[in-house]
Amino acid sequence: MSKRTWALIAATLVSIIYGVTFTIAKDVMPKYVAPFGFISMRVGGSVLLFWLVSFFGPKETIDKEDYPRIVAAAFFGVAFNMLTFFKGLSYTSPIMGAVLMVTTPMIVLILSAFIMKERMQKRKVFGIVLGLAGTVTLILYGRSMVNAPNATLGNLLVFVNAVSYGFYLILVKKLMDKYNAFTFVKWIYTFGFLMVLPFGWNEFHAISWATVPVDVLWKIGFVVVFSTFLTYLLNLISMRELKPTTVAVFIYLQPLFATIFAVSLNKDELTWVKLFSAVLIFAGVYLVTQKRSAQ
């Protein structure tokens, strides 16, 4: 398979993992772990994993002029991104959180047009709109707002997270073009951990580990290893071959895979509306990922 095909597979795997993460993270917080305390564990555990893996990767030296970009990527892609998302998810419902997250491709498309001077092709714009239509139909049909103690604030925080992640995708692209992923991702997470620690230390220290069930511990481990460590590596691999707007559109697949996960556990039912939504989502992803010329 070509490098582009591998990149598309990596982006799809990220969507599958994130689709499951919405439910898993909500099972952990805020009942057992407060949002910022969860983020401290998520980022701290990933830092250890990234540094461990980096010892087996290529040896490269980062130029001093690139550290400001790494710090900015750590802020938008790790600290600000995760803090606003987990705090927002604790206030709003997973469904509304997913609705707002699918605005990321729109945000990236606009930012890329202004910052990277990327052309907004009609085909790509139509694909994004098509995917958005399918996603909104999928996650809103037959649902109601539940488990949302402060939906307004939660929705605002999740939207801010989507904007932050859009900036991250654009910032990290130039680093991907210059270095191997293992060279700089450990630094992104190290700086990110230093940024989130002041916010999460008290909540982490307040965790009553004796009352945390074993299945919740496994869910915490899943978020650290798969939802963070593995997904960021896969995202970086996909971004080496794909444009930020192409990577961002795979967010549309997250609620689709979340539905498949729920149906497999008999927590949801498959309907014609959901099947129709799936067709719209895959059609949107297809239009955005097809290219007329070399990337």
C-alpha positions as CSV (number, residue, x, y, z in Angstrom):
1,M,0.0,0.0,0.0
2,S,1.1,3.6,-0.6
3,K,2.1,6.0,2.2
4,R,-1.1,7.9,1.6
5,T,-3.2,4.8,2.1
6,W,-1.4,4.0,5.4
7,A,-2.1,7.7,6.4
8,L,-5.8,7.3,5.7
9,I,-5.9,4.0,7.7
10,A,-4.1,5.7,10.6
11,A,-6.7,8.6,10.6
12,T,-9.5,6.1,10.5
13,L,-8.1,4.2,13.5
14,V,-7.9,7.5,15.4
15,S,-11.6,8.1,14.7
16,I,-12.5,4.6,16.0
17,I,-10.6,5.1,19.3
18,Y,-12.0,8.6,19.8
19,G,-15.5,7.4,19.1
20,V,-15.2,4.9,21.9
21,T,-13.5,7.4,24.2
22,F,-16.5,9.7,24.5
23,T,-18.4,7.1,26.5
24,I,-15.4,5.7,28.4
25,A,-14.2,9.1,29.6
26,K,-17.7,10.0,30.7
27,D,-17.9,6.8,32.8
28,V,-14.7,7.9,34.7
29,M,-15.5,11.5,35.4
30,P,-16.6,13.3,37.3
31,K,-17.9,10.5,39.6
32,Y,-14.4,8.9,40.3
33,V,-11.9,11.4,38.9
34,A,-12.4,15.2,38.4
35,P,-11.7,16.5,34.8
36,F,-8.4,18.2,35.5
37,G,-7.1,15.4,37.6
38,F,-7.9,13.0,34.7
39,I,-6.0,15.2,32.3
40,S,-3.0,15.2,34.6
41,M,-3.0,11.4,34.5
42,R,-3.6,11.3,30.8
43,V,-0.8,13.7,29.9
44,G,1.6,12.5,32.6
45,G,1.3,8.8,31.5
46,S,1.7,9.7,27.9
47,V,4.9,11.7,28.6
48,L,6.4,8.6,30.1
49,L,5.3,6.4,27.1
50,F,6.6,8.9,24.5
51,W,10.0,9.3,26.2
52,L,10.3,5.5,26.5
53,V,9.5,5.0,22.8
54,S,11.7,7.8,21.7
55,F,14.8,6.0,22.9
56,F,14.1,3.4,20.1
57,G,13.4,6.0,17.4
58,P,15.7,8.0,15.2
59,K,18.1,10.4,16.8
60,E,17.5,14.0,15.7
61,T,18.3,17.4,17.2
62,I,15.6,20.0,17.2
63,D,16.7,23.5,16.0
64,K,16.3,26.2,18.6
65,E,14.1,28.3,16.4
66,D,11.5,25.4,16.4
67,Y,11.0,25.3,20.1
68,P,8.5,28.2,20.2
69,R,6.4,26.3,17.7
70,I,6.6,23.2,19.9
71,V,5.6,25.1,22.9
72,A,2.6,26.6,21.0
73,A,1.7,23.1,19.8
74,A,1.8,21.9,23.4
75,F,-0.5,24.7,24.5
76,F,-3.1,24.3,21.7
77,G,-2.8,20.5,21.2
78,V,-2.3,19.2,24.7
79,A,-2.9,21.7,27.6
80,F,-5.7,24.1,26.4
81,N,-7.2,21.5,24.2
82,M,-7.6,18.7,26.7
83,L,-8.5,21.0,29.7
84,T,-11.3,22.6,27.9
85,F,-12.6,19.4,26.4
86,F,-12.7,17.3,29.5
87,K,-14.1,20.2,31.6
88,G,-16.7,20.8,28.9
89,L,-17.6,17.1,28.7
90,S,-18.1,17.0,32.4
91,Y,-20.7,19.8,32.1
92,T,-22.5,18.8,28.9
93,S,-23.7,15.5,27.4
94,P,-21.4,13.3,25.2
95,I,-23.9,13.8,22.3
96,M,-23.7,17.6,22.3
97,G,-19.9,17.4,22.8
98,A,-19.7,15.3,19.7
99,V,-21.9,17.8,17.8
100,L,-19.6,20.7,18.6
101,M,-16.4,18.7,17.9
102,V,-17.4,18.2,14.3
103,T,-17.0,21.9,13.8
104,T,-13.2,21.3,13.8
105,P,-12.9,20.6,10.0
106,M,-14.7,23.8,9.3
107,I,-12.4,25.7,11.6
108,V,-9.3,24.1,10.1
109,L,-10.5,24.8,6.6
110,I,-10.9,28.5,7.4
111,L,-7.6,28.7,9.4
112,S,-5.7,26.9,6.6
113,A,-7.1,29.4,4.0
114,F,-5.9,32.4,6.0
115,I,-2.7,31.0,7.6
116,M,-1.4,28.4,5.0
117,K,-3.1,30.1,2.0
118,E,-4.7,26.7,1.2
119,R,-7.3,26.9,-1.6
120,M,-10.8,26.2,-0.5
121,Q,-11.8,23.8,-3.3
122,K,-15.5,23.5,-3.9
123,R,-15.3,19.7,-3.8
124,K,-13.6,19.8,-0.3
125,V,-16.1,22.4,1.0
126,F,-19.0,20.3,-0.2
127,G,-17.5,17.1,1.3
128,I,-17.2,18.8,4.7
129,V,-20.8,20.1,4.6
130,L,-22.0,16.7,3.5
131,G,-20.2,15.0,6.4
132,L,-21.5,17.6,8.8
133,A,-25.0,17.0,7.7
134,G,-24.7,13.2,8.2
135,T,-23.0,13.6,11.6
136,V,-25.6,16.0,13.0
137,T,-28.4,13.7,11.8
138,L,-26.7,10.7,13.3
139,I,-26.1,12.1,16.8
140,L,-29.2,14.2,17.2
141,Y,-32.0,11.9,15.9
142,G,-34.1,10.6,18.7
143,R,-31.8,12.0,21.4
144,S,-32.4,14.3,24.2
145,M,-30.2,16.5,26.4
146,V,-29.3,14.4,29.4
147,N,-26.5,14.3,32.0
148,A,-25.7,17.9,31.4
149,P,-25.5,19.9,34.6
150,N,-24.3,23.1,32.8
151,A,-24.8,22.6,29.1
152,T,-24.2,26.2,28.1
153,L,-20.7,26.4,29.7
154,G,-19.9,22.9,28.7
155,N,-20.8,23.5,25.0
156,L,-18.7,26.7,25.0
157,L,-15.7,24.9,26.4
158,V,-16.0,22.1,23.9
159,F,-16.2,24.6,21.0
160,V,-13.1,26.4,22.3
161,N,-11.4,23.0,22.4
162,A,-12.3,22.5,18.7
163,V,-10.8,25.8,17.8
164,S,-7.7,25.0,19.8
165,Y,-7.3,21.7,18.1
166,G,-7.6,23.4,14.7
167,F,-4.7,25.6,15.5
168,Y,-2.7,22.6,16.7
169,L,-3.2,20.7,13.4
170,I,-1.8,23.6,11.5
171,L,1.1,24.3,13.9
172,V,2.3,20.7,14.0
173,K,2.2,20.2,10.2
174,K,5.5,22.2,9.7
175,L,7.2,20.1,12.4
176,M,6.1,16.9,10.7
177,D,7.6,18.1,7.4
178,K,11.0,18.7,9.1
179,Y,11.3,16.0,11.8
180,N,10.4,12.4,12.6
181,A,7.3,12.3,14.9
182,F,9.2,10.7,17.8
183,T,11.7,13.6,17.8
184,F,9.3,16.3,18.8
185,V,6.1,14.7,20.2
186,K,7.8,13.9,23.5
187,W,8.7,17.5,23.9
188,I,5.1,18.6,23.0
189,Y,3.8,16.4,25.8
190,T,6.5,17.4,28.2
191,F,5.7,21.1,27.9
192,G,2.0,20.2,27.9
193,F,2.3,18.3,31.1
194,L,4.1,21.3,32.8
195,M,1.1,23.4,31.6
196,V,-1.7,21.2,32.9
197,L,0.0,20.2,36.2
198,P,-0.9,23.4,38.1
199,F,-4.5,22.9,37.2
200,G,-4.8,19.2,37.8
201,W,-2.6,18.4,40.8
202,N,-5.2,19.1,43.5
203,E,-7.8,17.1,41.7
204,F,-5.4,14.2,41.1
205,H,-4.4,14.3,44.8
206,A,-8.0,14.2,45.8
207,I,-8.7,10.9,44.1
208,S,-9.9,8.2,46.5
209,W,-8.2,5.2,44.8
210,A,-9.7,2.7,47.3
211,T,-13.2,3.5,46.0
212,V,-12.3,3.3,42.3
213,P,-13.6,0.0,40.7
214,V,-11.2,-2.2,38.7
215,D,-13.2,-1.6,35.5
216,V,-12.8,2.2,35.9
217,L,-9.0,1.7,36.3
218,W,-9.0,-0.2,33.0
219,K,-10.9,2.7,31.4
220,I,-8.4,5.2,32.7
221,G,-5.6,3.1,31.2
222,F,-7.4,3.0,27.9
223,V,-7.6,6.8,27.8
224,V,-3.9,7.1,28.6
225,V,-2.5,4.4,26.3
226,F,-5.0,4.3,23.4
227,S,-6.9,7.6,23.4
228,T,-3.8,9.7,24.0
229,F,-0.5,8.0,23.3
230,L,-1.5,5.9,20.3
231,T,-3.9,8.4,18.7
232,Y,-1.4,11.2,18.7
233,L,1.2,8.9,17.1
234,L,-1.3,7.9,14.5
235,N,-2.4,11.5,13.9
236,L,1.2,12.5,13.3
237,I,1.7,9.6,10.9
238,S,-1.4,10.7,8.9
239,M,-0.4,14.3,8.9
240,R,2.9,13.5,7.2
241,E,1.0,12.6,4.0
242,L,-2.2,14.5,4.4
243,K,-3.2,18.1,4.7
244,P,-4.6,19.4,8.0
245,T,-8.1,19.8,6.4
246,T,-8.0,16.2,5.3
247,V,-7.0,14.9,8.8
248,A,-9.6,17.1,10.5
249,V,-12.5,15.7,8.4
250,F,-12.1,12.3,10.0
251,I,-13.6,13.7,13.1
252,Y,-16.9,13.1,11.3
253,L,-16.3,9.4,11.7
254,Q,-16.1,9.5,15.5
255,P,-19.8,9.6,16.2
256,L,-20.4,6.9,13.6
257,F,-17.9,4.5,15.3
258,A,-19.4,5.5,18.7
259,T,-22.8,4.4,17.4
260,I,-21.4,1.1,16.1
261,F,-19.7,0.5,19.5
262,A,-23.0,1.3,21.4
263,V,-25.0,-1.0,19.1
264,S,-22.5,-3.9,19.6
265,L,-23.1,-3.6,23.4
266,N,-26.9,-3.5,22.9
267,K,-26.9,0.1,24.2
268,D,-28.4,1.5,21.0
269,E,-30.4,0.3,18.0
270,L,-29.6,0.6,14.3
271,T,-32.2,2.5,12.2
272,W,-32.6,3.6,8.6
273,V,-31.8,7.2,9.7
274,K,-28.5,6.1,11.1
275,L,-27.6,4.1,8.0
276,F,-28.5,7.1,5.8
277,S,-26.3,9.3,8.1
278,A,-23.4,6.8,7.7
279,V,-23.7,7.1,3.9
280,L,-23.5,10.9,4.1
281,I,-20.5,10.7,6.4
282,F,-18.5,8.3,4.3
283,A,-19.4,10.3,1.1
284,G,-18.1,13.5,2.8
285,V,-14.8,11.8,3.9
286,Y,-14.4,10.4,0.4
287,L,-14.8,13.8,-1.3
288,V,-12.3,15.4,1.1
289,T,-9.7,12.7,0.9
290,Q,-9.6,12.4,-2.9
291,K,-7.0,14.5,-4.5
292,R,-6.6,15.9,-8.0
293,S,-2.9,16.6,-7.7
294,A,0.0,15.5,-5.5
295,Q,-0.3,16.6,-1.9
